[in-house]
Amino acid sequence: MGNFKRDTASMYDIPQRFADTTFTICPFCKEKNPKWLTRDEWKLLDREYYFKCPACGSVMKAAQSDVTGLSFTTATMAGQFKKFKGKENRTVYIKVETVGISVRSDENRRLEGAELSLAELKGLAMKEEAAE
């Protein structure tokens, strides 16, 4: 397992740009514009991108094919595999690996290990912000 890092040297660092532009608010600690740390790891047929919030330590992961859009069509192997698993092709799925100790509420603890759509995860961040 690799180390998390913040890679801003290249504008083509896909996981870093995805995290910074997609998660402008951490869904768990509600930190605004966190400086996400990233790493990637090869799995059987795909690469997985991991995103860690530096404020609370929560970790999420997404398949490279989801982040880059390769799984959005059944014309690709990634898309066929996603469809076979019963998922929507044009949806990005994010798995919550761990929730940071400082933000372990009952609601957050239930999310640990769950796979959510990107829209659901962003909704969690916005739900708390709207309540403030």
Z-matrix of the N, CA and C atoms (Angstrom, degrees):
N
C 1 1.443
C 2 1.529 1 108.08
N 3 1.319 2 115.83 1 127.16
C 4 1.458 3 121.34 2 -176.99
C 5 1.515 4 112.86 3 -79.52
N 6 1.303 5 114.30 4 171.93
C 7 1.463 6 120.67 5 178.55
C 8 1.519 7 110.60 6 -89.69
N 9 1.305 8 115.43 7 149.02
C 10 1.460 9 120.67 8 175.66
C 11 1.518 10 109.03 9 -77.40
N 12 1.324 11 115.75 10 144.60
C 13 1.462 12 120.31 11 177.69
C 14 1.518 13 109.07 12 -149.11
N 15 1.297 14 114.56 13 164.61
C 16 1.463 15 120.54 14 175.30
C 17 1.514 16 106.45 15 -108.79
N 18 1.338 17 116.54 16 114.04
C 19 1.461 18 121.34 17 -175.98
C 20 1.519 19 110.17 18 -110.73
N 21 1.314 20 115.91 19 98.47
C 22 1.462 21 120.13 20 179.10
C 23 1.524 22 111.31 21 -113.13
N 24 1.329 23 116.85 22 8.77
C 25 1.462 24 120.66 23 -177.79
C 26 1.523 25 112.03 24 -69.93
N 27 1.314 26 116.90 25 -28.17
C 28 1.459 27 120.30 26 -176.69
C 29 1.521 28 110.52 27 -123.80
N 30 1.322 29 115.87 28 137.25
C 31 1.463 30 118.41 29 176.36
C 32 1.527 31 111.08 30 -75.29
N 33 1.333 32 116.72 31 -5.95
C 34 1.459 33 121.16 32 -178.85
C 35 1.519 34 112.84 33 -100.47
N 36 1.311 35 118.41 34 9.84
C 37 1.452 36 121.07 35 177.03
C 38 1.524 37 107.67 36 -75.81
N 39 1.306 38 116.13 37 97.30
C 40 1.466 39 122.44 38 -170.65
C 41 1.526 40 113.21 39 -60.14
N 42 1.342 41 119.87 40 -51.47
C 43 1.468 42 117.31 41 -178.23
C 44 1.531 43 113.24 42 -62.75
N 45 1.326 44 116.82 43 -37.09
C 46 1.465 45 119.51 44 -179.32
C 47 1.523 46 111.06 45 -66.42
N 48 1.315 47 116.59 46 -45.96
C 49 1.470 48 120.16 47 179.49
C 50 1.530 49 110.93 48 -65.29
N 51 1.332 50 116.96 49 -39.44
C 52 1.461 51 120.86 50 178.54
C 53 1.528 52 110.14 51 -60.39
N 54 1.332 53 116.72 52 -49.47
C 55 1.470 54 120.45 53 -178.71
C 56 1.520 55 111.34 54 -62.14
N 57 1.325 56 116.45 55 -46.86
C 58 1.466 57 120.12 56 -176.01
C 59 1.527 58 113.06 57 -66.69
N 60 1.323 59 117.29 58 -36.00
C 61 1.468 60 119.47 59 -177.91
C 62 1.524 61 112.83 60 -88.74
N 63 1.319 62 117.49 61 -27.59
C 64 1.464 63 120.80 62 -176.82
C 65 1.519 64 112.31 63 -87.02
N 66 1.308 65 116.95 64 -43.33
C 67 1.464 66 121.44 65 -176.71
C 68 1.522 67 109.87 66 -106.04
N 69 1.318 68 116.31 67 76.19
C 70 1.467 69 120.25 68 178.35
C 71 1.528 70 111.25 69 -76.35
N 72 1.326 71 115.96 70 -13.64
C 73 1.467 72 122.69 71 173.94
C 74 1.524 73 106.64 72 -134.09
N 75 1.323 74 117.66 73 130.54
C 76 1.463 75 120.20 74 177.43
C 77 1.530 76 108.29 75 -67.15
N 78 1.343 77 118.35 76 129.05
C 79 1.470 78 120.53 77 -178.94
C 80 1.529 79 113.65 78 -66.28
N 81 1.322 80 117.82 79 -14.04
C 82 1.459 81 120.48 80 -174.84
C 83 1.526 82 113.17 81 -104.79
N 84 1.331 83 117.63 82 -51.21
C 85 1.473 84 119.66 83 -177.85
C 86 1.526 85 112.38 84 -99.69
N 87 1.332 86 116.92 85 -7.42
C 88 1.476 87 124.16 86 178.11
C 89 1.529 88 113.05 87 66.85
N 90 1.320 89 117.37 88 19.08
C 91 1.470 90 122.05 89 174.94
C 92 1.524 91 108.74 90 -62.33
N 93 1.322 92 116.56 91 131.27
C 94 1.468 93 120.45 92 179.66
C 95 1.520 94 109.76 93 -87.18
N 96 1.326 95 115.72 94 134.45
C 97 1.468 96 123.93 95 -179.28
C 98 1.527 97 113.14 96 48.64
N 99 1.341 98 116.93 97 54.97
C 100 1.467 99 118.05 98 178.01
C 101 1.530 100 110.18 99 -66.30
N 102 1.295 101 116.45 100 149.85
C 103 1.469 102 122.18 101 178.18
C 104 1.529 103 107.46 102 -87.56
N 105 1.339 104 115.94 103 79.48
C 106 1.458 105 122.66 104 -174.03
C 107 1.523 106 112.16 105 -53.13
N 108 1.320 107 115.33 106 141.30
C 109 1.457 108 122.60 107 172.60
C 110 1.522 109 106.60 108 -102.77
N 111 1.321 110 117.80 109 143.71
C 112 1.463 111 120.23 110 -176.72
C 113 1.526 112 111.22 111 -132.97
N 114 1.300 113 114.59 112 162.41
C 115 1.465 114 123.25 113 169.02
C 116 1.517 115 106.83 114 -158.69
N 117 1.310 116 116.65 115 162.51
C 118 1.460 117 119.15 116 176.17
C 119 1.518 118 109.67 117 -131.49
N 120 1.323 119 114.33 118 159.98
C 121 1.456 120 121.01 119 -175.78
C 122 1.523 121 108.35 120 -149.92
N 123 1.325 122 115.93 121 134.49
C 124 1.464 123 119.77 122 176.59
C 125 1.521 124 109.68 123 -79.03
N 126 1.318 125 115.47 124 133.80
C 127 1.458 126 122.27 125 172.82
C 128 1.522 127 107.29 126 -114.31
N 129 1.285 128 117.85 127 -170.83
C 130 1.461 129 122.08 128 -172.79
C 131 1.527 130 113.49 129 -49.99
N 132 1.310 131 118.38 130 -61.52
C 133 1.462 132 121.32 131 -176.96
C 134 1.518 133 113.62 132 -116.38
N 135 1.293 134 117.67 133 0.06
C 136 1.460 135 120.46 134 -174.53
C 137 1.524 136 109.17 135 -148.04
N 138 1.264 137 115.24 136 169.53
C 139 1.456 138 122.81 137 175.86
C 140 1.523 139 106.83 138 -105.81
N 141 1.312 140 116.87 139 144.03
C 142 1.455 141 120.29 140 178.96
C 143 1.517 142 109.78 141 -115.43
N 144 1.320 143 115.00 142 137.17
C 145 1.457 144 122.16 143 177.49
C 146 1.524 145 108.02 144 -102.67
N 147 1.318 146 116.22 145 131.75
C 148 1.457 147 122.34 146 178.35
C 149 1.523 148 108.62 147 -109.64
N 150 1.330 149 115.85 148 140.60
C 151 1.463 150 122.46 149 -178.95
C 152 1.530 151 108.45 150 -126.87
N 153 1.324 152 116.44 151 127.48
C 154 1.468 153 120.98 152 -178.48
C 155 1.521 154 109.81 153 -123.25
N 156 1.322 155 115.50 154 128.55
C 157 1.462 156 120.66 155 176.75
C 158 1.530 157 108.07 156 -78.56
N 159 1.331 158 118.11 157 123.87
C 160 1.462 159 119.49 158 -179.62
C 161 1.532 160 113.03 159 -71.32
N 162 1.316 161 117.50 160 -19.35
C 163 1.463 162 120.91 161 -178.42
C 164 1.525 163 112.16 162 -77.80
N 165 1.342 164 117.57 163 -43.82
C 166 1.469 165 119.94 164 -175.27
C 167 1.528 166 113.78 165 -116.32
N 168 1.331 167 117.81 166 -14.64
C 169 1.457 168 120.71 167 178.58
C 170 1.514 169 114.67 168 84.40
N 171 1.318 170 118.47 169 6.08
C 172 1.463 171 121.00 170 178.18
C 173 1.526 172 109.80 171 -69.43
N 174 1.343 173 115.97 172 145.23
C 175 1.462 174 121.62 173 -176.85
C 176 1.520 175 109.87 174 -125.52
N 177 1.336 176 114.92 175 134.00
C 178 1.466 177 122.20 176 175.53
C 179 1.519 178 107.67 177 -126.33
N 180 1.342 179 116.39 178 161.04
C 181 1.461 180 118.77 179 175.56
C 182 1.517 181 110.32 180 -141.65
N 183 1.333 182 114.75 181 154.33
C 184 1.462 183 122.10 182 178.38
C 185 1.517 184 108.22 183 -143.65
N 186 1.316 185 116.12 184 149.87
C 187 1.461 186 120.88 185 176.82
C 188 1.527 187 109.66 186 -72.40
N 189 1.314 188 116.01 187 142.25
C 190 1.462 189 120.60 188 177.90
C 191 1.525 190 110.49 189 -56.89
N 192 1.323 191 117.01 190 -38.98
C 193 1.466 192 120.47 191 -178.49
C 194 1.525 193 111.80 192 -64.65
N 195 1.325 194 118.19 193 -29.45
C 196 1.468 195 121.26 194 174.94
C 197 1.524 196 110.73 195 -73.81
N 198 1.320 197 116.15 196 -45.55
C 199 1.466 198 121.15 197 -177.17
C 200 1.525 199 111.25 198 -64.37
N 201 1.331 200 116.55 199 -40.25
C 202 1.468 201 120.47 200 -177.75
C 203 1.518 202 113.16 201 -87.50
N 204 1.329 203 117.85 202 -13.07
C 205 1.460 204 121.03 203 179.53
C 206 1.515 205 114.58 204 91.68
N 207 1.333 206 118.21 205 3.86
C 208 1.465 207 120.70 206 -179.50
C 209 1.527 208 112.84 207 -65.85
N 210 1.320 209 117.30 208 -22.88
C 211 1.466 210 120.33 209 -178.57
C 212 1.526 211 112.48 210 -93.52
N 213 1.320 212 116.95 211 7.30
C 214 1.465 213 120.10 212 -176.04
C 215 1.525 214 113.16 213 -79.30
N 216 1.319 215 118.32 214 -7.28
C 217 1.459 216 121.91 215 179.91
C 218 1.520 217 109.72 216 -136.50
N 219 1.307 218 117.08 217 148.62
C 220 1.463 219 120.33 218 178.88
C 221 1.525 220 111.62 219 -80.32
N 222 1.316 221 117.88 220 4.81
C 223 1.466 222 121.31 221 175.40
C 224 1.530 223 111.02 222 -75.75
N 225 1.328 224 117.72 223 -11.04
C 226 1.462 225 121.46 224 178.33
C 227 1.530 226 109.50 225 -110.78
N 228 1.326 227 115.80 226 158.17
C 229 1.469 228 119.87 227 176.86
C 230 1.531 229 110.53 228 -62.39
N 231 1.325 230 116.05 229 -39.68
C 232 1.469 231 120.01 230 179.41
C 233 1.524 232 110.31 231 -61.63
N 234 1.317 233 116.78 232 -40.62
C 235 1.460 234 121.32 233 178.65
C 236 1.518 235 112.47 234 -67.17
N 237 1.326 236 116.36 235 -39.83
C 238 1.465 237 120.29 236 178.30
C 239 1.527 238 110.69 237 -66.21
N 240 1.330 239 116.14 238 -41.26
C 241 1.462 240 120.71 239 178.97
C 242 1.527 241 110.85 240 -63.93
N 243 1.310 242 116.32 241 -40.70
C 244 1.466 243 121.19 242 179.03
C 245 1.529 244 110.42 243 -64.50
N 246 1.315 245 116.81 244 -44.14
C 247 1.467 246 121.90 245 179.00
C 248 1.532 247 110.05 246 -62.74
N 249 1.338 248 116.20 247 -41.21
C 250 1.461 249 121.93 248 178.99
C 251 1.532 250 111.10 249 -59.59
N 252 1.327 251 116.80 250 -34.16
C 253 1.465 252 121.53 251 178.94
C 254 1.523 253 112.40 252 -79.18
N 255 1.347 254 117.01 253 0.06
C 256 1.457 255 121.05 254 177.30
C 257 1.516 256 114.42 255 81.63
N 258 1.317 257 116.86 256 21.19
C 259 1.462 258 120.65 257 -179.41
C 260 1.520 259 110.40 258 -99.72
N 261 1.322 260 115.03 259 158.17
C 262 1.463 261 121.43 260 175.08
C 263 1.521 262 108.56 261 -74.66
N 264 1.319 263 116.53 262 129.26
C 265 1.461 264 119.51 263 -176.95
C 266 1.520 265 113.66 264 -65.50
N 267 1.295 266 118.93 265 -38.62
C 268 1.462 267 120.62 266 -174.28
C 269 1.535 268 112.62 267 -91.04
N 270 1.309 269 116.09 268 22.60
C 271 1.457 270 121.65 269 179.40
C 272 1.525 271 109.63 270 -116.55
N 273 1.319 272 116.31 271 135.68
C 274 1.463 273 121.53 272 175.37
C 275 1.526 274 107.50 273 -89.49
N 276 1.327 275 115.99 274 127.72
C 277 1.461 276 121.23 275 179.33
C 278 1.526 277 109.63 276 -108.10
N 279 1.322 278 115.39 277 136.73
C 280 1.462 279 122.66 278 -179.60
C 281 1.528 280 107.73 279 -123.33
N 282 1.323 281 116.75 280 131.15
C 283 1.458 282 120.45 281 176.89
C 284 1.524 283 108.81 282 -101.34
N 285 1.319 284 115.70 283 132.80
C 286 1.463 285 121.44 284 176.95
C 287 1.527 286 106.68 285 -85.08
N 288 1.315 287 116.23 286 109.42
C 289 1.465 288 121.01 287 -178.99
C 290 1.526 289 110.69 288 -77.21
N 291 1.330 290 116.30 289 -58.30
C 292 1.464 291 121.12 290 179.21
C 293 1.523 292 109.67 291 -141.90
N 294 1.304 293 114.79 292 149.44
C 295 1.464 294 121.26 293 175.01
C 296 1.522 295 106.36 294 -107.88
N 297 1.320 296 116.71 295 131.19
C 298 1.463 297 121.41 296 -178.13
C 299 1.518 298 112.47 297 -56.77
N 300 1.320 299 116.24 298 145.85
C 301 1.464 300 121.97 299 -177.37
C 302 1.524 301 111.90 300 -58.44
N 303 1.312 302 117.46 301 -36.57
C 304 1.467 303 120.48 302 -176.51
C 305 1.528 304 113.09 303 -70.64
N 306 1.320 305 118.00 304 -13.93
C 307 1.473 306 120.88 305 -178.17
C 308 1.525 307 112.05 306 -123.89
N 309 1.311 308 117.43 307 27.83
C 310 1.465 309 120.99 308 -177.69
C 311 1.519 310 111.96 309 -83.15
N 312 1.305 311 116.23 310 80.85
C 313 1.462 312 120.84 311 172.83
C 314 1.526 313 106.84 312 -88.50
N 315 1.331 314 117.20 313 172.01
C 316 1.463 315 119.80 314 177.59
C 317 1.521 316 110.74 315 -60.11
N 318 1.334 317 116.10 316 -41.68
C 319 1.465 318 120.06 317 -179.53
C 320 1.527 319 110.99 318 -64.20
N 321 1.316 320 117.32 319 -46.15
C 322 1.462 321 120.97 320 179.88
C 323 1.524 322 112.07 321 -65.63
N 324 1.320 323 116.91 322 -36.92
C 325 1.462 324 120.30 323 179.98
C 326 1.525 325 111.36 324 -64.03
N 327 1.327 326 116.82 325 -35.32
C 328 1.471 327 120.41 326 177.81
C 329 1.524 328 111.71 327 -66.57
N 330 1.324 329 116.96 328 -25.35
C 331 1.463 330 121.12 329 -179.56
C 332 1.520 331 112.73 330 -77.38
N 333 1.315 332 117.13 331 -21.52
C 334 1.462 333 120.57 332 -177.13
C 335 1.525 334 110.18 333 -60.51
N 336 1.321 335 116.14 334 124.28
C 337 1.458 336 122.06 335 -178.44
C 338 1.515 337 113.83 336 88.28
N 339 1.320 338 117.52 337 -8.41
C 340 1.469 339 121.35 338 -178.79
C 341 1.526 340 110.92 339 -83.92
N 342 1.319 341 114.89 340 149.69
C 343 1.459 342 121.05 341 174.93
C 344 1.522 343 107.90 342 -108.09
N 345 1.319 344 116.06 343 121.04
C 346 1.458 345 122.09 344 -176.64
C 347 1.517 346 109.66 345 -120.56
N 348 1.321 347 114.68 346 156.81
C 349 1.461 348 117.66 347 173.42
C 350 1.526 349 107.68 348 -73.33
N 351 1.305 350 115.26 349 157.53
C 352 1.464 351 120.11 350 178.78
C 353 1.524 352 110.78 351 -58.52
N 354 1.324 353 116.76 352 -38.97
C 355 1.466 354 121.00 353 179.64
C 356 1.531 355 110.96 354 -62.44
N 357 1.334 356 117.32 355 -41.31
C 358 1.469 357 120.68 356 178.85
C 359 1.527 358 111.13 357 -64.18
N 360 1.320 359 115.85 358 -42.72
C 361 1.458 360 120.57 359 -179.00
C 362 1.524 361 111.75 360 -66.44
N 363 1.320 362 116.16 361 -42.01
C 364 1.466 363 119.43 362 177.12
C 365 1.525 364 110.45 363 -66.76
N 366 1.327 365 116.81 364 -32.37
C 367 1.459 366 121.63 365 176.91
C 368 1.522 367 111.99 366 -63.03
N 369 1.329 368 117.10 367 -35.98
C 370 1.468 369 120.85 368 177.24
C 371 1.521 370 110.88 369 -62.14
N 372 1.312 371 116.50 370 -42.19
C 373 1.469 372 120.54 371 179.63
C 374 1.522 373 110.44 372 -66.12
N 375 1.310 374 116.68 373 -41.00
C 376 1.463 375 120.80 374 -177.76
C 377 1.521 376 112.07 375 -74.08
N 378 1.340 377 117.08 376 -31.67
C 379 1.463 378 121.02 377 -178.93
C 380 1.517 379 111.01 378 -59.20
N 381 1.300 380 116.64 379 -46.13
C 382 1.462 381 120.80 380 -179.76
C 383 1.522 382 111.35 381 -69.65
N 384 1.333 383 116.43 382 -37.34
C 385 1.462 384 119.70 383 -179.30
C 386 1.527 385 110.49 384 -66.04
N 387 1.336 386 117.22 385 -37.66
C 388 1.464 387 121.46 386 179.89
C 389 1.530 388 111.06 387 -67.32
N 390 1.335 389 116.21 388 -30.00
C 391 1.460 390 120.33 389 -179.13
C 392 1.529 391 112.18 390 -73.20
N 393 1.329 392 117.12 391 -21.74
C 394 1.476 393 120.26 392 -177.41
C 395 1.493 394 113.19 393 -74.35
